[in-house]
Amino acid sequence: MSDNIPRRRLRGAGVAAVAALATIVMASPLGAQQPGDTIVLDEIVVTATRLPTPRAAVASAVTVLTGDALRAAGITNLLTALRAVPGATLVQGGSYGTPASFFLRGGESDYVRVLVDGVPVNEPGGAYDFAHLTLDNVERIEVVRGPASVLYGSDAVTGVVQVFTRAGAGAARWRVSGDAGSYGTARGAAEASGGGARLGFSLAASRFESAGTSSFNSGYRRSEVSALVRAAAGAATDARLTFRFDDHRTRFPTDGAGRAVDHNQFTTGRQATVGLDLRHAVSSVLELRALLGAHTGFAGYDNRPDGPADTLGFFADVSGSRVARRSADLRAVARLGPGTTLSAGGTLERQTVTSHDSASSQWGPSLSDLDRGRRNAAVYAQLVADPGGRLAVNLGARLDRNQHFGSFATWRAGLSWRPVPRGRVRAAVGTALKEPTFFETFGSPWVTGNDALRPERSRSWEVGGEIDLGRGSAVSATLFAQRFTDLIQYTFAPPTPGQPNYFNIAAARSSGLETELSIAVAPGLTAHGRYTYLSTAATDAGFDTAPDGAFAQGRALLRRPAHAVGVALGWSRAGTAMQASLDVVGRRDDMDFSALAPARVRQPAYTRVDVSGMVPVLGRGGPVGVVATVRVENLFGARYQEVRGFPARGRTVLVGLRMEGGF
């Protein structure tokens, strides 16, 4: 199936939609609002430009989620928080702690760059498991939708997710909280923060445990610690040191098809992330910035024999891998005039992986080791120009130099036009890349890697607009289209004996529409709705020649629904708050691995409702306050599967208390 027809239709629809939106904006009486009114477009965002920039001057689509609002809704982990992002699809294999993937705008699950305070935490090649990062000590989350390799390099193909640690400001305060409920789940957390202009801190620690959803060999536990210290030597110089560490273990009885067959297998993981962000203003015009980052992740798998009779097939496997990334980013920011900045900088990064696998089978033991490293370097430049407050220009270019695939250039250009103070139209186009993984490049004893692999590439465009309706109400819409080329595929039988098992051979496309509407219904009562339409297809199947294969020519990409709807209601007054959300996820394709020959299947649509609330029970207005909390996920017990063969959790009730006060 050619992608030309849907692309033409979407391009024509984009022109019509933007023209209509511009007409509405210009004709709207909002243009007569006073400049002093609160304007949503004045919100400051960082990730889209790597500088604090008014949203109205950013050409990218950006979603901002605040930590306080998420916690007020009873949401305690990144996975649940990201479900509210337009264009996002998250899938998890049922129970707590099982692998979770994030698909943004129809791209692959390794096409999103994940940052913690600016430090990349993806594995080299883009993979990231969203099952384990909590919202402990999180101030906000910014999600940039669209290509961002021009600023962040590899993996930022369809977007960037950045988690910001609480900065620590104001009077020193402490908070402890805990809840418990369904599936033997219990969570406890403690945090403290405070500071002034010269010095600030934040600190948090938590523990989570659950017995899991399976009747045997099921359970999950996680511990996490995070901290931030900031210091300033006057207005010209400041520094932030951040740290985050988690340790987790997941027990699970299932095989790849979701069948409960194993009594003792489990996975373990540890991650540590450290970042040092330095800023020095040389003058009112020139500013120097440096970001030093280190991330280390360990993943282990343990599946020893279930008993003396377990001696058939591959009956035992113990493996572990350690991935490390060390990076330094230096840049200069010149303020060329009001609203205009020019940034230029460079990045150096060292990536290493060490892994060991020991398997036992009826045919004898086997061992596998990998110990490799590679270097990345890049230079980049970006111009953000918004001199008159009506038309903003975003331009950027980057050149990456990888030790194995050589040089690769990316670019991005965008416009944001505000015909009236409360409305704007924006457009952007750009390219992005994703580097090969270590295993694709170097292989293993059973697989031959390909040292000549090129990065996977994308070219994207988007058009959209936003209107601030006043008094907390707003509407936005974005049309986008993307083409992915040089996709890396594995083949068991290379075209020529002795050739590697990985090649740049496949291609795909995605396009769609993202819409959002927020309404202040009444004092204390708000409503938010979102709808995403998504069209995806494999445009070059590569080695996957089966008509119903996972990457079959002209077929939709797996696990990406064509339609997704979300509605959320929130009410608060005098410290009491209630939230309700409804999510409708449309039909999508998946693979069924329960048979000898995997088959493509159509997963049915499902609807899920979550509710939460909190009520002050002690000390309202006093030095110490106590709040009772409740959250019910999947209120009506909907039965559905985000991954074929792995049922999602049923109704989950969590009840808890939160206590806080000042030092």
Secondary structure, DSSP 4 states (H G I P E B T S, - for coil): --SHHHHHHHHHHHHHHHHHHHHHHHHSGGGGS-TTS--GGG-EE-TTTTS-EEGGG--SEEEEEEHHHHHHTT--BHHHHGGGSTTEEEEE-SSTTS-EEEEETT--TT-EEEEETTEE-SPTTS---TTS-B-TTEEEEEEEES--HHHH-TT-SSEEEEEEE----EEEEEEEEEEEEGGGEEEEEEEEEEE-SSEEEEEEEEEEEE--SSSSS-EEEEEEEEEEEEEESSSSEEEEEEEEEEEEEEE--B-TTS-B--SS-EEEEEEEEEEEEEEEESSSSEEEEEEEEEEEEEEEEEE--SSTT--SSEEEEEEEEEEEEEEEEEEEEEEEETTEEEEEEEEEEEEEEEEEEEEEETTEEEEEEEEEEEEEEEEEEEEEE-SSSSEEEEEEEEEEEETTTEEEEEEEEEEEEEEETTEEEEEEEEEEEEPPPHHHHHEETTEE--TTPPPEEEEEEEEEEEEEEETTEEEEEEEEEEEEEEEEEE-SS-SSTTS-SEEEEEEEEEEEEEEEEEEEEETTEEEEEEEEEEEEEEEE-TT--STTSTT-BTSPPTT--SEEEEEEEEEEETTEEEEEEEEEE--EEEEE-SSSS-EEEEEPPEEEEEEEEEEEEE-TTSSEEEEEEEEEESTT----EEETTEEPP--EEEEEEEEEEE-
